[in-house]
Amino acid sequence: MTVEELASKLNLKVLSGRQGLSREITGGYTSDLLSDVMGSINEGMLWVTLQTHVNVMAIASLKEVAAVIMVKGLMPEANTVEQSENEGIPILGTSEPAFDITGKIYRLLADNDSAR
């Protein structure tokens, strides 16, 4: 499943990085602790977080994540958006809390895998 397909199915708002919407999703990770994410997330995964600062994009780029999903209606800082555009890594937004959107993503990806 691509980032664009997931965003459409879950009504996620594309906040930046539209050029990366065709990235394939390999899984997901939910955490707000940057060191945890750096040590645990893998290439192609989605990252669900409430962090909005530019360090999010540094880790997203380093780990080559498919997209970052910001929860609770939080918006990325201007320099985070700029870095997202430069890296081509989408930032998506939702008003839902991390627990709820993570469950929906898990179900959607699991259903997609079983349909193959």
DRENTORKOL-3810 file (N, C-alpha, C; in nm, 4 decimals):
REM DRENTORKOL-3810
@n.u->0.0846; n.v->-0.1172; n.w->0.0000; ca.u->0.0000; ca.v->0.0000; ca.w->0.0000; c.u->0.0895; c.v->0.1240; c.w->0.0000
@n.u->0.0478; n.v->0.2250; n.w->-0.0751; ca.u->0.1247; ca.v->0.3492; ca.w->-0.0793; c.u->0.0765; c.v->0.4457; c.w->0.0295
@n.u->0.1579; n.v->0.5455; n.w->0.0551; ca.u->0.1213; ca.v->0.6491; ca.w->0.1511; c.u->-0.0072; c.v->0.7183; c.w->0.1054
@n.u->-0.0182; n.v->0.7450; n.w->-0.0228; ca.u->-0.1374; ca.v->0.8122; ca.w->-0.0759; c.u->-0.2638; c.v->0.7290; c.w->-0.0542
@n.u->-0.2551; n.v->0.5984; n.w->-0.0786; ca.u->-0.3705; ca.v->0.5104; ca.w->-0.0567; c.u->-0.4113; c.v->0.5095; c.w->0.0903
@n.u->-0.3143; n.v->0.4989; n.w->0.1789; ca.u->-0.3428; ca.v->0.4983; ca.w->0.3220; c.u->-0.4057; c.v->0.6305; c.w->0.3648
@n.u->-0.3493; n.v->0.7408; n.w->0.3191; ca.u->-0.4023; ca.v->0.8729; ca.w->0.3548; c.u->-0.5467; c.v->0.8872; c.w->0.3104
@n.u->-0.5768; n.v->0.8384; n.w->0.1917; ca.u->-0.7135; ca.v->0.8467; ca.w->0.1395; c.u->-0.8095; c.v->0.7614; c.w->0.2223
@n.u->-0.7702; n.v->0.6392; n.w->0.2532; ca.u->-0.8570; ca.v->0.5473; ca.w->0.3263; c.u->-0.8827; c.v->0.5917; c.w->0.4703
@n.u->-0.7876; n.v->0.6629; n.w->0.5307; ca.u->-0.8004; ca.v->0.7046; ca.w->0.6700; c.u->-0.8299; c.v->0.8534; c.w->0.6847
@n.u->-0.8560; n.v->0.9202; n.w->0.5727; ca.u->-0.8858; ca.v->1.0637; ca.w->0.5732; c.u->-0.7781; c.v->1.1450; c.w->0.6439
@n.u->-0.6526; n.v->1.1132; n.w->0.6147; ca.u->-0.5407; ca.v->1.1879; ca.w->0.6697; c.u->-0.5123; c.v->1.3078; c.w->0.5803
@n.u->-0.4793; n.v->1.4183; n.w->0.6411; ca.u->-0.4495; ca.v->1.5406; ca.w->0.5663; c.u->-0.3017; c.v->1.5409; c.w->0.5282
@n.u->-0.2730; n.v->1.5665; n.w->0.4013; ca.u->-0.1347; ca.v->1.5776; ca.w->0.3570; c.u->-0.0875; c.v->1.7193; c.w->0.3908
@n.u->0.0070; n.v->1.7303; n.w->0.4827; ca.u->0.0559; ca.v->1.8598; ca.w->0.5295; c.u->0.1776; c.v->1.9072; c.w->0.4512
@n.u->0.2553; n.v->1.8138; n.w->0.3998; ca.u->0.3749; ca.v->1.8484; ca.w->0.3212; c.u->0.4321; c.v->1.7220; c.w->0.2590
@n.u->0.5291; n.v->1.7418; n.w->0.1704; ca.u->0.6001; ca.v->1.6285; ca.w->0.1112; c.u->0.5195; c.v->1.5473; c.w->0.0116
@n.u->0.4307; n.v->1.6125; n.w->-0.0614; ca.u->0.3433; ca.v->1.5419; ca.w->-0.1570; c.u->0.4199; c.v->1.4550; c.w->-0.2570
@n.u->0.5425; n.v->1.4950; n.w->-0.2901; ca.u->0.6178; ca.v->1.4195; ca.w->-0.3896; c.u->0.6515; c.v->1.2781; c.w->-0.3423
@n.u->0.6356; n.v->1.2501; n.w->-0.2128; ca.u->0.6642; ca.v->1.1164; ca.w->-0.1600; c.u->0.5416; c.v->1.0300; c.w->-0.1387
@n.u->0.4262; n.v->1.0732; n.w->-0.1867; ca.u->0.3021; ca.v->0.9984; ca.w->-0.1616; c.u->0.2990; c.v->0.8607; c.w->-0.2278
@n.u->0.3841; n.v->0.8383; n.w->-0.3259; ca.u->0.3853; ca.v->0.7075; ca.w->-0.3930; c.u->0.4741; c.v->0.6059; c.w->-0.3202
@n.u->0.5347; n.v->0.6454; n.w->-0.2104; ca.u->0.6191; ca.v->0.5515; ca.w->-0.1344; c.u->0.5362; c.v->0.4329; c.w->-0.0850
@n.u->0.5967; n.v->0.3159; n.w->-0.0901; ca.u->0.5331; ca.v->0.1948; ca.w->-0.0385; c.u->0.5558; c.v->0.1847; c.w->0.1117
@n.u->0.4530; n.v->0.1428; n.w->0.1830; ca.u->0.4583; ca.v->0.1282; ca.w->0.3287; c.u->0.4909; c.v->-0.0165; c.w->0.3634
@n.u->0.5910; n.v->-0.0355; n.w->0.4491; ca.u->0.6304; ca.v->-0.1703; ca.w->0.4906; c.u->0.5864; c.v->-0.2047; c.w->0.6320
@n.u->0.5353; n.v->-0.1063; n.w->0.7055; ca.u->0.4942; ca.v->-0.1280; ca.w->0.8438; c.u->0.4803; c.v->0.0061; c.w->0.9127
@n.u->0.4788; n.v->0.0036; n.w->1.0449; ca.u->0.4635; ca.v->0.1288; ca.w->1.1165; c.u->0.5239; c.v->0.1230; c.w->1.2549
@n.u->0.5437; n.v->0.2408; n.w->1.3128; ca.u->0.5978; ca.v->0.2511; ca.w->1.4469; c.u->0.5392; c.v->0.3750; c.w->1.5126
@n.u->0.4997; n.v->0.3639; n.w->1.6381; ca.u->0.4427; ca.v->0.4756; ca.w->1.7123; c.u->0.5287; c.v->0.5034; c.w->1.8344
@n.u->0.5841; n.v->0.6245; n.w->1.8388; ca.u->0.6657; ca.v->0.6652; ca.w->1.9533; c.u->0.6920; c.v->0.8143; c.w->1.9440
@n.u->0.7108; n.v->0.8769; n.w->2.0598; ca.u->0.7460; ca.v->1.0177; ca.w->2.0661; c.u->0.8885; c.v->1.0387; c.w->2.1157
@n.u->0.9545; n.v->0.9319; n.w->2.1514; ca.u->1.0921; ca.v->0.9392; ca.w->2.2005; c.u->1.1864; c.v->0.9192; c.w->2.0814
@n.u->1.2551; n.v->1.0250; n.w->2.0425; ca.u->1.3345; ca.v->1.0219; ca.w->1.9202; c.u->1.4404; c.v->0.9124; c.w->1.9205
@n.u->1.5070; n.v->0.8910; n.w->2.0323; ca.u->1.6096; ca.v->0.7864; ca.w->2.0378; c.u->1.5478; c.v->0.6477; c.w->2.0203
@n.u->1.4274; n.v->0.6281; n.w->2.0699; ca.u->1.3564; ca.v->0.5015; ca.w->2.0512; c.u->1.3256; c.v->0.4788; c.w->1.9046
@n.u->1.2757; n.v->0.5816; n.w->1.8402; ca.u->1.2425; ca.v->0.5709; ca.w->1.6978; c.u->1.3685; c.v->0.5418; c.w->1.6168
@n.u->1.4743; n.v->0.6133; n.w->1.6462; ca.u->1.5985; ca.v->0.5946; ca.w->1.5712; c.u->1.6483; c.v->0.4503; c.w->1.5808
@n.u->1.6297; n.v->0.3881; n.w->1.6953; ca.u->1.6771; ca.v->0.2517; ca.w->1.7137; c.u->1.5786; c.v->0.1436; c.w->1.6724
@n.u->1.4549; n.v->0.1815; n.w->1.6420; ca.u->1.3516; ca.v->0.0797; ca.w->1.6203; c.u->1.2817; c.v->0.0841; c.w->1.4854
@n.u->1.2744; n.v->0.1991; n.w->1.4235; ca.u->1.1999; ca.v->0.2103; ca.w->1.2980; c.u->1.2882; c.v->0.1661; c.w->1.1819
@n.u->1.2245; n.v->0.1108; n.w->1.0794; ca.u->1.2971; ca.v->0.0628; ca.w->0.9621; c.u->1.2519; c.v->0.1367; c.w->0.8366
@n.u->1.3324; n.v->0.1262; n.w->0.7344; ca.u->1.3027; ca.v->0.1880; ca.w->0.6060; c.u->1.1633; c.v->0.1479; c.w->0.5576
@n.u->1.0894; n.v->0.2464; n.w->0.5076; ca.u->0.9577; ca.v->0.2212; ca.w->0.4508; c.u->0.8433; c.v->0.2196; c.w->0.5505
@n.u->0.8743; n.v->0.2354; n.w->0.6775; ca.u->0.7687; ca.v->0.2334; ca.w->0.7787; c.u->0.7070; c.v->0.3716; c.w->0.7961
@n.u->0.5853; n.v->0.3749; n.w->0.8490; ca.u->0.5195; ca.v->0.4984; ca.w->0.8906; c.u->0.5615; c.v->0.5276; c.w->1.0335
@n.u->0.5705; n.v->0.6558; n.w->1.0661; ca.u->0.6031; ca.v->0.6961; ca.w->1.2033; c.u->0.4893; c.v->0.7812; c.w->1.2551
@n.u->0.4223; n.v->0.7351; n.w->1.3595; ca.u->0.3137; ca.v->0.8082; ca.w->1.4249; c.u->0.3706; c.v->0.8776; c.w->1.5482
@n.u->0.3512; n.v->1.0104; n.w->1.5561; ca.u->0.4109; ca.v->1.0880; ca.w->1.6651; c.u->0.3332; c.v->1.2161; c.w->1.6917
@n.u->0.3594; n.v->1.2759; n.w->1.8079; ca.u->0.3078; ca.v->1.4091; ca.w->1.8353; c.u->0.4188; c.v->1.5134; c.w->1.8285
@n.u->0.5393; n.v->1.4701; n.w->1.7981; ca.u->0.6518; ca.v->1.5634; ca.w->1.7830; c.u->0.6344; c.v->1.6440; c.w->1.6545
@n.u->0.6671; n.v->1.7723; n.w->1.6586; ca.u->0.6452; ca.v->1.8598; ca.w->1.5426; c.u->0.7711; c.v->1.9329; c.w->1.4965
@n.u->0.8812; n.v->1.9185; n.w->1.5682; ca.u->1.0024; ca.v->1.9953; ca.w->1.5381; c.u->1.0872; c.v->1.9290; c.w->1.4295
@n.u->1.1839; n.v->2.0035; n.w->1.3806; ca.u->1.2629; ca.v->1.9616; ca.w->1.2650; c.u->1.3437; c.v->1.8337; c.w->1.2894
@n.u->1.3727; n.v->1.7996; n.w->1.4139; ca.u->1.4460; ca.v->1.6754; ca.w->1.4402; c.u->1.3684; c.v->1.5522; c.w->1.3948
@n.u->1.2374; n.v->1.5645; n.w->1.3862; ca.u->1.1555; ca.v->1.4554; ca.w->1.3327; c.u->1.2008; c.v->1.4228; c.w->1.1907
@n.u->1.2207; n.v->1.5261; n.w->1.1111; ca.u->1.2603; ca.v->1.5032; ca.w->0.9720; c.u->1.4039; c.v->1.4525; c.w->0.9611
@n.u->1.4893; n.v->1.4911; n.w->1.0538; ca.u->1.6263; ca.v->1.4390; ca.w->1.0521; c.u->1.6242; c.v->1.2871; c.w->1.0689
@n.u->1.5443; n.v->1.2400; n.w->1.1619; ca.u->1.5349; ca.v->1.0953; ca.w->1.1853; c.u->1.4598; c.v->1.0275; c.w->1.0713
@n.u->1.3518; n.v->1.0883; n.w->1.0256; ca.u->1.2745; ca.v->1.0313; ca.w->0.9148; c.u->1.3624; c.v->1.0133; c.w->0.7914
@n.u->1.4464; n.v->1.1103; n.w->0.7647; ca.u->1.5361; ca.v->1.1028; ca.w->0.6496; c.u->1.6443; c.v->0.9972; c.w->0.6704
@n.u->1.7062; n.v->0.9994; n.w->0.7872; ca.u->1.8118; ca.v->0.9033; ca.w->0.8192; c.u->1.7617; c.v->0.7593; c.w->0.8074
@n.u->1.6410; n.v->0.7352; n.w->0.8565; ca.u->1.5848; ca.v->0.5995; ca.w->0.8580; c.u->1.5014; c.v->0.5684; c.w->0.7332
@n.u->1.4867; n.v->0.6667; n.w->0.6429; ca.u->1.4131; ca.v->0.6505; ca.w->0.5176; c.u->1.2704; c.v->0.5998; c.w->0.5403
@n.u->1.1991; n.v->0.6675; n.w->0.6297; ca.u->1.0605; ca.v->0.6290; ca.w->0.6565; c.u->0.9721; c.v->0.6670; c.w->0.5383
@n.u->0.8585; n.v->0.6002; n.w->0.5267; ca.u->0.7643; ca.v->0.6289; ca.w->0.4179; c.u->0.6915; c.v->0.7602; c.w->0.4422
@n.u->0.6544; n.v->0.7874; n.w->0.5676; ca.u->0.5823; ca.v->0.9104; ca.w->0.6020; c.u->0.5787; c.v->0.9252; c.w->0.7531
@n.u->0.5533; n.v->1.0488; n.w->0.7950; ca.u->0.5334; ca.v->1.0813; ca.w->0.9359; c.u->0.3873; c.v->1.1204; c.w->0.9520
@n.u->0.3226; n.v->1.0686; n.w->1.0557; ca.u->0.1837; ca.v->1.1051; ca.w->1.0851; c.u->0.1814; c.v->1.1773; c.w->1.2188
@n.u->0.1373; n.v->1.3017; n.w->1.2158; ca.u->0.1250; ca.v->1.3821; ca.w->1.3370; c.u->-0.0178; c.v->1.3743; c.w->1.3879
@n.u->-0.0326; n.v->1.3502; n.w->1.5161; ca.u->-0.1621; ca.v->1.3221; ca.w->1.5780; c.u->-0.2175; c.v->1.4423; c.w->1.6538
@n.u->-0.3413; n.v->1.4275; n.w->1.7010; ca.u->-0.4077; ca.v->1.5239; ca.w->1.7889; c.u->-0.4201; c.v->1.6630; c.w->1.7278
@n.u->-0.4226; n.v->1.6699; n.w->1.5954; ca.u->-0.4375; ca.v->1.7985; ca.w->1.5288; c.u->-0.3134; c.v->1.8860; c.w->1.5334
@n.u->-0.2018; n.v->1.8308; n.w->1.5761; ca.u->-0.0778; ca.v->1.9080; ca.w->1.5835; c.u->-0.0242; c.v->1.9363; c.w->1.4434
@n.u->0.0375; n.v->2.0508; n.w->1.4286; ca.u->0.0910; ca.v->2.0933; ca.w->1.2995; c.u->0.2437; c.v->2.1012; c.w->1.3073
@n.u->0.3119; n.v->2.0624; n.w->1.1997; ca.u->0.4577; ca.v->2.0707; ca.w->1.1993; c.u->0.5045; c.v->2.2158; c.w->1.1981
@n.u->0.6196; n.v->2.2386; n.w->1.2590; ca.u->0.6810; ca.v->2.3709; ca.w->1.2562; c.u->0.7240; c.v->2.4028; c.w->1.1125
@n.u->0.7408; n.v->2.5302; n.w->1.0816; ca.u->0.7738; ca.v->2.5740; ca.w->0.9459; c.u->0.9006; c.v->2.5073; c.w->0.8925
@n.u->1.0044; n.v->2.4972; n.w->0.9766; ca.u->1.1282; ca.v->2.4352; ca.w->0.9286; c.u->1.1127; c.v->2.2840; c.w->0.9108
@n.u->1.0182; n.v->2.2246; n.w->0.9800; ca.u->0.9885; ca.v->2.0823; ca.w->0.9617; c.u->0.9223; c.v->2.0613; c.w->0.8261
@n.u->0.8288; n.v->2.1492; n.w->0.7919; ca.u->0.7634; ca.v->2.1433; ca.w->0.6607; c.u->0.8661; c.v->2.1616; c.w->0.5501
@n.u->0.9533; n.v->2.2588; n.w->0.5679; ca.u->1.0564; ca.v->2.2850; ca.w->0.4666; c.u->1.1438; c.v->2.1616; c.w->0.4443
@n.u->1.1849; n.v->2.0976; n.w->0.5526; ca.u->1.2687; ca.v->1.9782; ca.w->0.5412; c.u->1.1907; c.v->1.8620; c.w->0.4786
@n.u->1.0633; n.v->1.8501; n.w->0.5107; ca.u->0.9780; ca.v->1.7471; ca.w->0.4510; c.u->0.9728; c.v->1.7642; c.w->0.2996
@n.u->0.9563; n.v->1.8875; n.w->0.2557; ca.u->0.9525; ca.v->1.9160; ca.w->0.1121; c.u->1.0875; c.v->1.8847; c.w->0.0474
@n.u->1.1966; n.v->1.9224; n.w->0.1128; ca.u->1.3309; ca.v->1.8962; ca.w->0.0590; c.u->1.3604; c.v->1.7476; c.w->0.0487
@n.u->1.3161; n.v->1.6699; n.w->0.1479; ca.u->1.3444; ca.v->1.5260; ca.w->0.1523; c.u->1.2422; c.v->1.4426; c.w->0.0747
@n.u->1.1268; n.v->1.5018; n.w->0.0457; ca.u->1.0216; ca.v->1.4259; ca.w->-0.0219; c.u->0.9582; c.v->1.3215; c.w->0.0681
@n.u->0.9581; n.v->1.3480; n.w->0.1974; ca.u->0.8953; ca.v->1.2573; ca.w->0.2939; c.u->0.7664; c.v->1.3233; c.w->0.3412
@n.u->0.6520; n.v->1.2614; n.w->0.3127; ca.u->0.5250; ca.v->1.3228; ca.w->0.3504; c.u->0.5052; c.v->1.3334; c.w->0.5012
@n.u->0.4446; n.v->1.4427; n.w->0.5405; ca.u->0.3915; ca.v->1.4574; ca.w->0.6754; c.u->0.2403; c.v->1.4601; c.w->0.6609
@n.u->0.1746; n.v->1.3689; n.w->0.7297; ca.u->0.0295; ca.v->1.3588; ca.w->0.7283; c.u->-0.0231; c.v->1.4005; c.w->0.8644
@n.u->-0.1461; n.v->1.4480; n.w->0.8687; ca.u->-0.2034; ca.v->1.4906; ca.w->0.9951; c.u->-0.3391; c.v->1.4301; c.w->1.0214
@n.u->-0.3683; n.v->1.4126; n.w->1.1497; ca.u->-0.4983; ca.v->1.3636; ca.w->1.1943; c.u->-0.5320; c.v->1.4294; c.w->1.3279
@n.u->-0.6597; n.v->1.4421; n.w->1.3548; ca.u->-0.7020; ca.v->1.4943; ca.w->1.4852; c.u->-0.7114; c.v->1.3819; c.w->1.5891
@n.u->-0.6979; n.v->1.2596; n.w->1.5445; ca.u->-0.7095; ca.v->1.1449; ca.w->1.6352; c.u->-0.5861; c.v->1.1303; c.w->1.7248
@n.u->-0.6030; n.v->1.0695; n.w->1.8414; ca.u->-0.4868; ca.v->1.0388; ca.w->1.9257; c.u->-0.4057; c.v->0.9239; c.w->1.8652
@n.u->-0.2831; n.v->0.9111; n.w->1.9080; ca.u->-0.1918; ca.v->0.8105; ca.w->1.8539; c.u->-0.2470; c.v->0.6685; c.w->1.8653
@n.u->-0.3072; n.v->0.6355; n.w->1.9775; ca.u->-0.3589; ca.v->0.4998; ca.w->1.9983; c.u->-0.4626; c.v->0.4640; c.w->1.8919
@n.u->-0.5557; n.v->0.5537; n.w->1.8677; ca.u->-0.6643; ca.v->0.5263; ca.w->1.7740; c.u->-0.6143; c.v->0.5125; c.w->1.6303
@n.u->-0.5327; n.v->0.6072; n.w->1.5851; ca.u->-0.4869; ca.v->0.6017; ca.w->1.4464; c.u->-0.3914; c.v->0.4851; c.w->1.4245
@n.u->-0.3134; n.v->0.4506; n.w->1.5250; ca.u->-0.2235; ca.v->0.3357; ca.w->1.5129; c.u->-0.3033; c.v->0.2073; c.w->1.4928
@n.u->-0.4114; n.v->0.1908; n.w->1.5680; ca.u->-0.4958; ca.v->0.0724; ca.w->1.5516; c.u->-0.5563; c.v->0.0649; c.w->1.4128
@n.u->-0.6018; n.v->0.1768; n.w->1.3616; ca.u->-0.6612; ca.v->0.1799; ca.w->1.2270; c.u->-0.5567; c.v->0.1475; c.w->1.1209
@n.u->-0.4371; n.v->0.2018; n.w->1.1370; ca.u->-0.3295; ca.v->0.1735; ca.w->1.0415; c.u->-0.2941; c.v->0.0254; c.w->1.0455
@n.u->-0.2815; n.v->-0.0293; n.w->1.1647; ca.u->-0.2476; ca.v->-0.1709; ca.w->1.1791; c.u->-0.3500; c.v->-0.2591; c.w->1.1079
@n.u->-0.4776; n.v->-0.2324; n.w->1.1333; ca.u->-0.5839; ca.v->-0.3107; ca.w->1.0693; c.u->-0.5787; c.v->-0.3004; c.w->0.9180
@n.u->-0.5614; n.v->-0.1798; n.w->0.8687; ca.u->-0.5577; ca.v->-0.1573; ca.w->0.7250; c.u->-0.4405; c.v->-0.2281; c.w->0.6600
@n.u->-0.3230; n.v->-0.2186; n.w->0.7197; ca.u->-0.2066; ca.v->-0.2860; ca.w->0.6638; c.u->-0.2179; c.v->-0.4376; c.w->0.6742
@n.u->-0.2733; n.v->-0.4862; n.w->0.7827; ca.u->-0.2920; ca.v->-0.6314; ca.w->0.7988; c.u->-0.3914; c.v->-0.6840; c.w->0.6965
@n.u->-0.5007; n.v->-0.6104; n.w->0.6754; ca.u->-0.5993; ca.v->-0.6511; ca.w->0.5740; c.u->-0.5385; c.v->-0.6493; c.w->0.4350
@n.u->-0.4551; n.v->-0.5494; n.w->0.4086; ca.u->-0.3896; ca.v->-0.5371; ca.w->0.2786; c.u->-0.2935; c.v->-0.6541; c.w->0.2555
@n.u->-0.2198; n.v->-0.6947; n.w->0.3595; ca.u->-0.1278; ca.v->-0.8068; ca.w->0.3472; c.u->-0.2012; c.v->-0.9383; c.w->0.3240
@n.u->-0.3138; n.v->-0.9566; n.w->0.3919; ca.u->-0.3889; ca.v->-1.0823; ca.w->0.3762; c.u->-0.4597; c.v->-1.0911; c.w->0.2411
@n.u->-0.4805; n.v->-0.9768; n.w->0.1769; ca.u->-0.5462; ca.v->-0.9748; ca.w->0.0462; c.u->-0.4504; c.v->-1.0125; c.w->-0.0679
@n.u->-0.3211; n.v->-1.0145; n.w->-0.0392; ca.u->-0.2218; ca.v->-1.0456; ca.w->-0.1433; c.u->-0.2172; c.v->-1.1911; c.w->-0.1753
END
